[in-house]
Amino acid sequence: MKIPSNRDDLLIEKFLIQELSLIFLLKEKNVWEKLKKNYNFILKQKYIQYLNYSTINFDSNIPSIFTYAIEIENSTNQNSPLWIQNKLLNFGTKPCENKNDICNLVILEWGQNLNLSTQISENLENSSTYKIESLNKNENFYDSHGKNYELKPGTIVLKKNSNEIISVFGILNTSVKNGNTFLLEGTFYDINEEKLKSTFNKDQFLQKLYRKMFLENFRFSFQRILTLLEIIYFSEIKSKKFITKTKKINLESVKLICFKKNSLKVFLNLDTIDEKILQKGGFEIVCKTVNEFFLKIPSFRRDLTREIDIIEEYSRFIGYSNFQEILPKKFQNNSTLKTSIFLKQFFLNYGFNEILTNPIRDNSENEAFSIKINNPLTKELSSLRTTLIPKLIETFNNNARISSTFNNFFEMGRVFKKFNKQIIEEDKFTAIFTIPKNFSTNNYSDWFVAIGFLENILSNFGYETIKKEKINPNIKFFHKTRSILLKENNKILGIFGEINPQYLNNVTNKISVYIFELNLTYFKNYKLYSGLKNYKEYSIYPSIKKDLSFLIEKESNFLALKIFIEKNLNSLKSIQFFDIYINEKFNNLVNIAIRLEFQSNTYTLTNDFIEKEIEKVKSLLFEKFQVQFRN
């Protein structure tokens, strides 16, 4: 069985049994707890016999080390019982077949190192003869068999005043074989305060268990070994104890962890808490409120430091198969998926190229609403992007520098802004494209071609009547007089306009470069408002075409104009904008020409009918859009 590196306490039999009983929901069979009631009279005699201990103090120069010793006498000499030897073999330890096997057994059972030594002189009442100290240099120690051990600085030893080393404290000694009188010694220390050192063989002295000692087991270890010495070797315990004068042990303070009751619902999907499981796990409930438990953590469970550690322990105790997994809810936003698919396919069909750029960028401009990265890899990658436009223009310029043709590009990605101490994430769609200029005098028809291209896209999402507003002249990258905001019901759908020439490189004056950025938050209803296309029979009667030319305000919505004409004319087959002319003398007006095609499916239209329809539409356009018709 492999023990996790953070669970050294499971190397101790007592804790391992407790752990297994919790995991497999077994009840620990404690025979003595049941039988003890029948032997109270004997126990009482024993307690009275050892009630008046005399105390002898050892001098010690180590304040954080506590040593406790009891003198044992009149022990018989015989081999250790087979059950002890077999148990040691099962733990991988070779038996010594003497009293030392009892020490090894207690180490395995309780994790506490105890030492038996026969090298103590009989005159222990004179405590000034002995002292406990930590070695500050390398010294040699010879056991009762003359075997030499080299002790390193930091080893805790018991010395005579003549500096002769009598015993090495805290380390199991093999010197007791046939001695009738010896000293049983135990040393406790906080491993975080003192690092005891020794060169003893690890297998021989079980130093894998020597790494940690637990104060909870110090008393039980003494009780166990004294009981075995009395029963097996008929040992007698003298009514005197030897302890160090200084007993100031800097132990860690009591560790309490607040355990919220709803945590089991959040993490394990459990509605109730079984307090018995917490108590069986060694957690003492010191306080209980409506919503919380305050648990006292055993000192040997140093791996438990957070509430989530308690939750993990609880889950192990009840069994991983006894609580339901909490999986994230699966959902698919079909509208967003359809939007991205439509936009990508639409622009790819029009010959655009999709690009993907890094969302981390340079923060040299230090925008107030940009989000800075605390630990950037480089200065050039120190903040999150707030728009897709700069990288798109950079890509366009690089392509124009190395290519003989101007390519159109688009990108779909997420941008990040800081507003009112909150982080806002939005999905944006940005495209950059070129339109050849019409070199007629002061003709800006390319602008209307570009906005018409965008309006065609917006109509697929139900935006038929869009309000256009002038942009703030301080907005970067956009032409001050040829850019607009696209709004609908006070929602800013996006921004559109011609790129300011100062941001373009290697671009001739024969083309105009336009760019727009749409906020995809408002583009989730693809084709929602589009009606079903029905079959229409082809007309066998001739069509008649009429042209109209008029002045209208530049900020007018041409799509709304087209829809208005279609709704108010009878037998109208199609409408087409075929000319746009801008003259400075018209101020904020633009001259447009439209071609109306009339056709009926049931009869041939007459000129009188057409003229009446033309006069009707002129009147309605003047009333609705204040247009000025040209002769």
Secondary structure per residue as TSV (DSSP state, phi and psi in degrees):
chain	resnum	aa	ss	phi	psi
A	1	M	-	360.0	124.6
A	2	K	-	-89.9	135.2
A	3	I	-	-103.2	130.9
A	4	P	-	-59.2	149.6
A	5	S	T	-63.9	-24.4
A	6	N	T	-93.2	7.2
A	7	R	-	-123.1	57.3
A	8	D	G	-61.6	-23.1
A	9	D	G	-64.5	-21.8
A	10	L	G	-76.7	-6.7
A	11	L	G	-74.0	-12.2
A	12	I	S	-94.4	131.1
A	13	E	H	-58.4	-42.4
A	14	K	H	-58.6	-46.3
A	15	F	H	-73.1	-33.2
A	16	L	H	-65.7	-42.9
A	17	I	H	-61.5	-43.1
A	18	Q	H	-61.5	-41.7
A	19	E	H	-65.7	-44.6
A	20	L	H	-65.4	-36.7
A	21	S	H	-65.8	-32.8
A	22	L	H	-74.9	-42.5
A	23	I	H	-66.7	-43.1
A	24	F	T	-97.8	12.2
A	25	L	T	55.4	42.2
A	26	L	-	-100.3	153.3
A	27	K	-	-97.0	125.5
A	28	E	-	-71.8	124.8
A	29	K	-	-89.0	101.4
A	30	N	-	-103.5	93.7
A	31	V	H	-65.2	-40.7
A	32	W	H	-65.0	-35.9
A	33	E	H	-60.7	-31.4
A	34	K	H	-80.4	-38.5
A	35	L	H	-80.6	-22.0
A	36	K	G	-58.4	-32.4
A	37	K	G	-64.1	-29.0
A	38	N	G	-79.9	-9.5
A	39	Y	G	-120.6	24.9
A	40	N	H	-61.9	-34.2
A	41	F	H	-67.5	-38.1
A	42	I	H	-70.8	-41.1
A	43	L	H	-61.9	-38.8
A	44	K	H	-64.5	-38.6
A	45	Q	H	-63.1	-42.5
A	46	K	H	-63.5	-43.3
A	47	Y	H	-61.8	-40.9
A	48	I	H	-67.5	-37.4
A	49	Q	H	-60.8	-38.7
A	50	Y	T	-108.3	24.5
A	51	L	S	-72.3	-39.4
A	52	N	S	-103.0	79.5
A	53	Y	-	-81.1	138.8
A	54	S	E	-90.7	145.9
A	55	T	E	-113.9	131.0
A	56	I	E	-120.8	127.9
A	57	N	E	-96.8	139.1
A	58	F	E	-96.1	143.2
A	59	D	E	-73.8	142.7
A	60	S	E	-148.5	137.1
A	61	N	S	-99.9	14.7
A	62	I	-	-119.2	102.1
A	63	P	T	-69.5	-25.8
A	64	S	T	-96.4	11.1
A	65	I	E	-113.5	129.7
A	66	F	E	-115.5	123.0
A	67	T	E	-117.9	134.6
A	68	Y	E	-131.4	133.0
A	69	A	E	-142.1	148.2
A	70	I	E	-133.0	138.5
A	71	E	E	-88.6	131.4
A	72	I	E	-112.9	138.7
A	73	E	E	-139.7	164.5
A	74	N	S	59.6	37.1
A	75	S	-	-82.2	142.3
A	76	T	-	-80.0	158.8
A	77	N	-	-106.6	112.4
A	78	Q	-	-160.1	163.6
A	79	N	-	-69.6	153.5
A	80	S	-	-69.3	150.6
A	81	P	-	-60.1	153.9
A	82	L	H	-64.1	-33.6
A	83	W	H	-65.1	-33.3
A	84	I	H	-71.2	-43.6
A	85	Q	H	-62.7	-41.5
A	86	N	H	-65.2	-38.0
A	87	K	H	-66.5	-38.6
A	88	L	H	-65.4	-40.8
A	89	L	H	-62.3	-38.4
A	90	N	H	-63.9	-26.4
A	91	F	T	-90.5	2.3
A	92	G	T	83.0	21.6
A	93	T	-	-115.9	130.2
A	94	K	-	-75.4	126.6
A	95	P	-	-67.5	149.9
A	96	C	-	-95.7	-11.4
A	97	E	S	60.8	35.3
A	98	N	S	-151.2	-162.4
A	99	K	T	-63.7	-23.3
A	100	N	H	-65.2	-23.3
A	101	D	H	-63.0	-31.7
A	102	I	H	-66.3	-41.4
A	103	C	H	-62.2	-44.8
A	104	N	H	-61.3	-38.8
A	105	L	H	-63.2	-44.4
A	106	V	H	-65.0	-35.5
A	107	I	H	-61.3	-44.7
A	108	L	H	-67.0	-37.0
A	109	E	H	-79.1	-38.9
A	110	W	H	-122.9	-10.2
A	111	G	-	77.6	12.9
A	112	Q	-	-109.1	123.0
A	113	N	-	-78.6	127.9
A	114	L	E	-125.2	152.9
A	115	N	E	-125.4	132.8
A	116	L	E	-109.7	127.3
A	117	S	E	-137.3	132.1
A	118	T	S	-102.3	4.2
A	119	Q	-	-89.9	4.7
A	120	I	S	-80.4	135.3
A	121	S	-	-71.6	164.5
A	122	E	S	-74.6	-22.8
A	123	N	-	-87.4	63.2
A	124	L	T	-77.7	-13.5
A	125	E	T	-63.6	-24.5
A	126	N	-	-89.3	85.6
A	127	S	G	-66.9	-21.6
A	128	S	G	-68.3	-11.5
A	129	T	G	-74.4	-20.7
A	130	Y	E	-122.6	155.5
A	131	K	E	-150.9	151.3
A	132	I	E	-109.3	129.9
A	133	E	E	-149.3	162.7
A	134	S	E	-99.5	125.2
A	135	L	-	-63.7	138.8
A	136	N	S	-109.1	6.3
A	137	K	S	-155.1	167.5
A	138	N	-	-68.1	131.0
A	139	E	E	-138.4	159.4
A	140	N	E	-102.2	145.2
A	141	F	E	-130.7	130.3
A	142	Y	E	-113.4	124.7
A	143	D	-	-81.4	-173.8
A	144	S	T	-66.7	-16.7
A	145	H	T	-97.5	5.5
A	146	G	-	81.8	6.8
A	147	K	-	-74.9	135.0
A	148	N	E	-97.1	134.8
A	149	Y	E	-124.5	134.4
A	150	E	E	-94.0	116.9
A	151	L	E	-96.6	133.4
A	152	K	-	-88.9	163.1
A	153	P	T	-57.9	139.2
A	154	G	T	103.4	-13.4
A	155	T	-	-72.6	136.7
A	156	I	E	-90.7	125.7
A	157	V	E	-134.3	159.5
A	158	L	E	-105.2	124.3
A	159	K	E	-122.0	154.9
A	160	K	E	-80.2	165.9
A	161	N	T	-62.0	-19.9
A	162	S	T	-81.0	7.9
A	163	N	-	68.6	15.1
A	164	E	-	-78.7	129.1
A	165	I	E	-77.2	120.9
A	166	I	E	-91.5	-41.4
A	167	S	E	-154.3	151.3
A	168	V	E	-101.8	113.3
A	169	F	T	-78.9	147.3
A	170	G	T	81.1	-2.9
A	171	I	S	-120.9	134.4
A	172	L	-	-64.2	127.3
A	173	N	-	-103.6	138.8
A	174	T	-	-95.2	15.9
A	175	S	-	-78.2	-18.7
A	176	V	-	-87.5	111.4
A	177	K	S	-125.6	-62.6
A	178	N	S	-119.1	12.5
A	179	G	-	-71.5	142.2
A	180	N	S	-90.7	-26.2
A	181	T	S	-125.3	132.2
A	182	F	E	-158.0	171.5
A	183	L	E	-110.5	128.1
A	184	L	E	-97.1	116.7
A	185	E	E	-125.6	139.8
A	186	G	E	-131.7	139.1
A	187	T	E	-121.4	129.7
A	188	F	E	-115.1	140.0
A	189	Y	E	-151.6	157.8
A	190	D	-	-88.6	117.7
A	191	I	T	-62.7	-21.4
A	192	N	T	-77.3	-19.9
A	193	E	T	-97.0	-39.1
A	194	E	-	-124.2	136.9
A	195	K	-	-110.7	95.8
A	196	L	-	-72.9	139.9
A	197	K	-	-122.3	148.2
A	198	S	-	-163.0	160.1
A	199	T	-	-111.6	16.3
A	200	F	-	-65.9	152.0
A	201	N	-	-63.0	131.6
A	202	K	H	-64.6	-42.9
A	203	D	H	-67.2	-38.8
A	204	Q	H	-67.8	-37.6
A	205	F	H	-113.1	13.1
A	206	L	T	52.6	46.8
A	207	Q	T	-71.8	-10.6
A	208	K	T	-63.7	-27.2
A	209	L	T	-90.0	-10.6
A	210	Y	T	-79.9	-9.4
A	211	R	T	-66.4	-34.0
A	212	K	-	-135.9	137.2
A	213	M	-	-124.7	151.5
A	214	F	-	-126.8	127.2
A	215	L	G	-62.2	-29.0
A	216	E	G	-59.1	-29.8
A	217	N	G	-97.8	-3.1
A	218	F	H	-62.8	-46.1
A	219	R	H	-69.4	-44.4
A	220	F	H	-64.4	-33.3
A	221	S	H	-62.4	-44.4
A	222	F	H	-63.2	-42.1
A	223	Q	H	-62.3	-40.9
A	224	R	H	-65.9	-47.7
A	225	I	H	-71.5	-35.3
A	226	L	H	-66.3	-38.3
A	227	T	H	-62.1	-46.0
A	228	L	H	-66.3	-37.9
A	229	L	H	-64.4	-38.7
A	230	E	H	-69.4	-42.8
A	231	I	H	-74.8	-44.0
A	232	I	H	-86.7	-44.6
A	233	Y	H	-108.7	7.5
A	234	F	-	53.4	36.6
A	235	S	-	-72.5	152.0
A	236	E	E	-112.6	140.3
A	237	I	E	-104.6	122.0
A	238	K	E	-72.3	145.2
A	239	S	E	-82.8	56.8
A	240	K	E	-149.0	148.4
A	241	K	E	-130.8	151.5
A	242	F	E	-120.1	122.2
A	243	I	E	-135.2	160.5
A	244	T	E	-73.0	149.0
A	245	K	S	-64.6	-40.7
A	246	T	-	-95.5	123.0
A	247	K	-	-122.1	29.9
A	248	K	-	-85.3	96.2
A	249	I	-	-103.5	120.0
A	250	N	-	-82.2	79.4
A	251	L	-	-82.7	157.3
A	252	E	-	-66.1	147.2
A	253	S	-	-66.9	163.1
A	254	V	-	-60.1	131.9
A	255	K	E	-98.3	118.8
A	256	L	E	-113.5	140.2
A	257	I	E	-125.9	130.6
A	258	C	E	-82.1	123.2
A	259	F	E	-117.0	110.7
A	260	K	E	-79.1	136.6
A	261	K	T	-65.4	-35.5
A	262	N	T	-76.0	-4.8
A	263	S	H	-65.2	-33.6
A	264	L	H	-66.3	-33.6
A	265	K	H	-70.6	-39.3
A	266	V	H	-69.8	-44.3
A	267	F	H	-97.4	-34.7
A	268	L	H	-114.5	-4.4
A	269	N	-	62.2	37.2
A	270	L	-	-109.5	138.1
A	271	D	S	-90.3	-25.4
A	272	T	-	-126.0	159.5
A	273	I	-	-116.1	131.0
A	274	D	-	-93.9	105.6
A	275	E	H	-64.8	-27.2
A	276	K	H	-64.3	-34.0
A	277	I	H	-65.7	-41.2
A	278	L	H	-62.0	-43.7
A	279	Q	H	-68.9	-39.7
A	280	K	H	-65.9	-28.1
A	281	G	T	-76.4	1.1
A	282	G	T	91.1	8.5
A	283	F	-	-94.5	123.2
A	284	E	E	-92.3	124.6
A	285	I	E	-83.9	103.8
A	286	V	E	-89.4	-20.9
A	287	C	E	-156.0	143.9
A	288	K	E	-138.2	125.8
A	289	T	-	-115.2	-174.3
A	290	V	S	-64.2	-37.2
A	291	N	S	-112.7	-8.4
A	292	E	E	-141.0	155.7
A	293	F	E	-115.2	142.2
A	294	F	E	-111.1	112.9
A	295	L	E	-106.3	136.1
A	296	K	E	-90.2	124.9
A	297	I	E	-95.5	131.1
A	298	P	-	-58.7	145.1
A	299	S	T	-65.7	-24.8
A	300	F	T	-78.8	-9.4
A	301	R	-	-97.6	70.8
A	302	R	T	-76.1	-7.0
A	303	D	T	-82.8	-8.3
A	304	L	-	-100.1	107.4
A	305	T	-	-128.5	-14.5
A	306	R	S	-132.7	165.5
A	307	E	H	-61.3	-38.2
A	308	I	H	-63.7	-27.0
A	309	D	H	-67.1	-38.1
A	310	I	H	-65.3	-40.8
A	311	I	H	-63.0	-40.0
A	312	E	H	-64.6	-41.5
A	313	E	H	-62.1	-44.6
A	314	Y	H	-61.3	-40.7
A	315	S	H	-65.6	-35.5
A	316	R	H	-68.4	-38.0
A	317	F	H	-68.1	-39.2
A	318	I	H	-86.2	-15.3
A	319	G	-	97.5	131.4
A	320	Y	G	-64.3	-22.7
A	321	S	G	-83.4	-2.4
A	322	N	G	-100.6	8.2
A	323	F	S	-135.2	148.4
A	324	Q	-	-82.1	141.3
A	325	E	-	-66.2	148.7
A	326	I	-	-110.5	103.0
A	327	L	-	-103.3	148.3
A	328	P	-	-64.6	143.1
A	329	K	-	-68.2	132.2
A	330	K	-	-90.7	128.5
A	331	F	-	-149.4	154.6
A	332	Q	-	-127.8	120.2
A	333	N	-	-82.1	91.3
A	334	N	H	-63.5	-34.7
A	335	S	H	-65.1	-42.5
A	336	T	H	-66.4	-39.6
A	337	L	H	-63.2	-44.9
A	338	K	H	-65.0	-35.7
A	339	T	H	-62.4	-49.5
A	340	S	H	-64.0	-40.3
A	341	I	H	-64.4	-44.6
A	342	F	H	-62.8	-48.8
A	343	L	H	-62.5	-44.6
A	344	K	H	-61.9	-46.7
A	345	Q	H	-67.6	-36.4
A	346	F	H	-60.1	-48.5
A	347	F	H	-75.9	-32.4
A	348	L	H	-64.7	-36.8
A	349	N	H	-65.3	-28.3
A	350	Y	T	-89.5	10.4
A	351	G	T	86.1	14.9
A	352	F	-	-79.4	158.8
A	353	N	E	-114.5	130.1
A	354	E	E	-84.4	138.6
A	355	I	-	-126.9	157.7
A	356	L	-	-128.7	125.8
A	357	T	-	-120.4	163.4
A	358	N	-	-71.1	128.1
A	359	P	S	-71.9	-8.5
A	360	I	E	-100.7	133.9
A	361	R	E	-139.1	-176.1
A	362	D	-	-77.5	143.8
A	363	N	-	-110.8	29.7
A	364	S	T	-64.4	-29.2
A	365	E	T	-81.6	-15.7
A	366	N	-	54.6	54.3
A	367	E	-	-66.1	143.2
A	368	A	T	-65.7	-30.1
A	369	F	T	-100.5	7.7
A	370	S	-	-81.6	154.4
A	371	I	-	-103.8	116.1
A	372	K	B	-86.7	149.4
A	373	I	-	-94.5	129.5
A	374	N	S	-67.5	-37.2
A	375	N	S	-126.5	66.2
A	376	P	-	-68.7	150.3
A	377	L	S	-67.5	-43.4
A	378	T	S	-140.4	167.6
A	379	K	G	-64.8	-31.8
A	380	E	G	-71.6	-13.7
A	381	L	G	-127.5	71.5
A	382	S	-	-124.7	0.1
A	383	S	E	-153.8	161.8
A	384	L	E	-86.6	146.3
A	385	R	-	-69.8	146.5
A	386	T	S	-106.2	-10.8
A	387	T	-	-156.8	158.1
A	388	L	S	-92.4	-7.7
A	389	I	H	-64.5	-47.8
A	390	P	H	-57.2	-45.9
A	391	K	H	-67.9	-31.0
A	392	L	H	-68.8	-42.0
A	393	I	H	-66.1	-40.0
A	394	E	H	-61.5	-42.7
A	395	T	H	-63.4	-41.4
A	396	F	H	-62.5	-44.8
A	397	N	H	-64.5	-42.5
A	398	N	H	-63.6	-38.5
A	399	N	H	-68.5	-39.4
A	400	A	H	-66.2	-28.2
A	401	R	H	-72.5	-33.8
A	402	I	H	-109.0	-3.4
A	403	S	-	-120.8	151.5
A	404	S	S	-85.7	-10.6
A	405	T	S	-121.4	156.3
A	406	F	-	-97.5	118.9
A	407	N	-	-96.5	151.0
A	408	N	-	-98.8	143.9
A	409	F	E	-132.8	155.7
A	410	F	E	-145.6	156.7
A	411	E	E	-145.5	140.5
A	412	M	E	-119.0	124.2
A	413	G	E	-166.1	-179.9
A	414	R	E	-105.0	140.9
A	415	V	E	-119.9	160.3
A	416	F	E	-134.1	133.7
A	417	K	E	-137.9	154.9
A	418	K	E	-110.1	120.0
A	419	F	E	-141.9	124.8
A	420	N	T	53.0	44.6
A	421	K	T	63.7	21.8
A	422	Q	E	-125.0	151.1
A	423	I	E	-96.5	125.2
A	424	I	E	-112.3	127.4
A	425	E	E	-113.3	132.1
A	426	E	E	-137.7	144.0
A	427	D	E	-90.4	130.3
A	428	K	E	-123.6	152.7
A	429	F	E	-125.1	122.7
A	430	T	E	-128.7	139.5
A	431	A	E	-139.4	146.0
A	432	I	E	-127.6	134.0
A	433	F	E	-153.5	163.5
A	434	T	E	-116.6	151.5
A	435	I	E	-136.5	129.1
A	436	P	E	-61.6	140.9
A	437	K	-	-79.0	145.6
A	438	N	-	-91.6	117.8
A	439	F	-	-86.3	16.6
A	440	S	S	-64.6	154.4
A	441	T	T	-58.9	122.7
A	442	N	T	51.5	37.3
A	443	N	-	-96.1	128.3
A	444	Y	-	-117.7	32.2
A	445	S	H	-62.3	-26.2
A	446	D	H	-62.6	-31.2
A	447	W	H	-64.6	-42.5
A	448	F	H	-72.3	-31.3
A	449	V	H	-64.1	-40.6
A	450	A	H	-67.2	-45.4
A	451	I	H	-69.1	-30.7
A	452	G	H	-65.9	-37.2
A	453	F	H	-60.9	-42.1
A	454	L	H	-71.1	-40.3
A	455	E	H	-63.1	-33.2
A	456	N	H	-62.2	-38.7
A	457	I	H	-66.9	-45.5
A	458	L	H	-63.9	-30.3
A	459	S	H	-64.4	-24.8
A	460	N	T	-69.4	-15.5
A	461	F	T	-109.8	14.5
A	462	G	T	86.2	5.1
A	463	Y	-	-91.0	90.0
A	464	E	-	-94.3	-34.5
A	465	T	S	-117.7	95.7
A	466	I	-	-105.2	136.2
A	467	K	E	-88.8	134.1
A	468	K	E	-111.3	133.7
A	469	E	E	-129.3	150.1
A	470	K	E	-67.7	144.9
A	471	I	-	-85.5	163.8
A	472	N	-	-66.7	126.4
A	473	P	T	-58.2	-19.0
A	474	N	T	-84.7	-4.5
A	475	I	-	-67.2	129.6
A	476	K	T	-72.8	153.2
A	477	F	T	79.6	-24.0
A	478	F	E	-97.6	146.5
A	479	H	E	-64.8	134.7
A	480	K	E	-65.2	-34.9
A	481	T	E	-108.9	-1.1
A	482	R	E	-126.4	36.6
A	483	S	E	-139.2	148.5
A	484	I	E	-141.7	159.8
A	485	L	E	-96.4	140.7
A	486	L	E	-103.5	118.5
A	487	K	E	-129.5	153.0
A	488	E	E	-152.0	115.9
A	489	N	T	53.7	49.1
A	490	N	T	64.6	11.1
A	491	K	E	-98.7	128.6
A	492	I	E	-84.6	104.5
A	493	L	E	-73.0	-32.8
A	494	G	E	173.4	-170.3
A	495	I	E	-134.5	141.7
A	496	F	E	-139.7	147.0
A	497	G	E	169.0	175.9
A	498	E	E	-82.7	144.1
A	499	I	E	-74.9	138.4
A	500	N	-	-60.9	126.2
A	501	P	G	-56.2	-24.2
A	502	Q	G	-68.1	-15.9
A	503	Y	G	-98.2	5.1
A	504	L	-	-110.7	139.5
A	505	N	-	-123.2	146.2
A	506	N	S	59.2	31.6
A	507	V	-	-115.4	124.7
A	508	T	-	-77.4	168.0
A	509	N	T	-82.5	9.4
A	510	K	T	-85.6	-11.5
A	511	I	E	-129.7	157.0
A	512	S	E	-112.0	137.8
A	513	V	E	-109.3	123.0
A	514	Y	E	-117.1	155.2
A	515	I	E	-146.7	146.8
A	516	F	E	-144.6	155.2
A	517	E	E	-135.3	124.3
A	518	L	E	-109.8	141.6
A	519	N	E	-89.2	108.8
A	520	L	G	-70.1	-5.7
A	521	T	G	-60.0	-31.1
A	522	Y	G	-101.2	17.5
A	523	F	-	-126.8	60.3
A	524	K	-	-111.2	-1.9
A	525	N	-	-114.5	57.9
A	526	Y	T	-62.0	125.9
A	527	K	T	62.5	15.6
A	528	L	T	-66.1	-36.8
A	529	Y	T	-99.4	4.6
A	530	S	-	-82.1	129.6
A	531	G	-	-78.1	161.4
A	532	L	-	-72.3	139.3
A	533	K	-	-83.0	122.7
A	534	N	-	-103.6	152.9
A	535	Y	-	-71.8	132.8
A	536	K	-	-121.2	134.4
A	537	E	-	-73.1	139.7
A	538	Y	-	-71.2	133.1
A	539	S	-	-77.4	140.2
A	540	I	-	-94.1	-0.1
A	541	Y	S	-99.0	151.9
A	542	P	-	-69.4	155.0
A	543	S	-	-101.2	157.3
A	544	I	E	-125.7	133.3
A	545	K	E	-113.2	137.1
A	546	K	E	-132.7	140.3
A	547	D	E	-107.6	141.3
A	548	L	E	-125.9	140.3
A	549	S	E	-129.4	131.8
A	550	F	E	-157.4	163.4
A	551	L	E	-97.8	137.1
A	552	I	E	-144.1	155.9
A	553	E	E	-63.1	142.6
A	554	K	T	-61.3	-32.0
A	555	E	T	-84.7	4.6
A	556	S	S	-67.8	150.0
A	557	N	-	-89.0	109.6
A	558	F	H	-69.1	-29.6
A	559	L	H	-66.6	-41.5
A	560	A	H	-64.8	-35.1
A	561	L	H	-62.9	-43.8
A	562	K	H	-63.9	-44.8
A	563	I	H	-63.6	-38.1
A	564	F	H	-62.7	-43.6
A	565	I	H	-65.6	-41.9
A	566	E	H	-62.3	-35.3
A	567	K	H	-75.3	-23.8
A	568	N	H	-108.8	3.1
A	569	L	-	-114.8	139.8
A	570	N	T	-91.8	146.7
A	571	S	T	58.1	28.4
A	572	L	E	-84.9	122.1
A	573	K	E	-88.5	-43.7
A	574	S	E	-157.1	161.8
A	575	I	E	-136.6	138.1
A	576	Q	E	-140.1	131.5
A	577	F	E	-87.5	119.1
A	578	F	E	-119.7	-3.7
A	579	D	E	-155.1	137.4
A	580	I	E	-133.6	129.7
A	581	Y	E	-138.4	133.0
A	582	I	-	-118.3	128.2
A	583	N	-	-125.6	133.2
A	584	E	G	-59.9	-29.5
A	585	K	G	-71.0	-14.2
A	586	F	G	-88.7	4.7
A	587	N	T	55.3	-113.4
A	588	N	T	-91.8	18.9
A	589	L	E	-106.3	154.0
A	590	V	E	-131.2	139.9
A	591	N	E	-93.8	124.9
A	592	I	E	-126.1	155.2
A	593	A	E	-126.4	132.5
A	594	I	E	-123.2	151.3
A	595	R	E	-118.2	120.4
A	596	L	E	-103.3	129.4
A	597	E	E	-114.1	123.2
A	598	F	E	-109.5	142.6
A	599	Q	-	-163.7	142.8
A	600	S	-	-115.9	150.3
A	601	N	S	-91.3	-6.3
A	602	T	S	-120.6	-22.4
A	603	Y	S	-156.5	171.4
A	604	T	-	-86.6	127.8
A	605	L	-	-74.7	145.8
A	606	T	-	-102.6	163.3
A	607	N	H	-65.2	-35.5
A	608	D	H	-61.8	-41.2
A	609	F	H	-63.1	-42.3
A	610	I	H	-66.2	-41.8
A	611	E	H	-64.8	-38.6
A	612	K	H	-63.6	-40.2
A	613	E	H	-66.4	-36.2
A	614	I	H	-68.3	-43.1
A	615	E	H	-65.6	-36.4
A	616	K	H	-64.4	-44.9
A	617	V	H	-68.6	-33.0
A	618	K	H	-61.7	-45.1
A	619	S	H	-63.8	-42.7
A	620	L	H	-68.0	-38.7
A	621	L	H	-67.3	-37.6
A	622	F	H	-65.5	-39.7
A	623	E	H	-71.4	-40.0
A	624	K	H	-84.8	-44.1
A	625	F	H	-116.4	2.3
A	626	Q	-	52.2	46.5
A	627	V	-	-79.2	157.1
A	628	Q	E	-118.1	116.9
A	629	F	E	-85.4	142.0
A	630	R	-	-95.3	150.6
A	631	N	-	-70.1	360.0
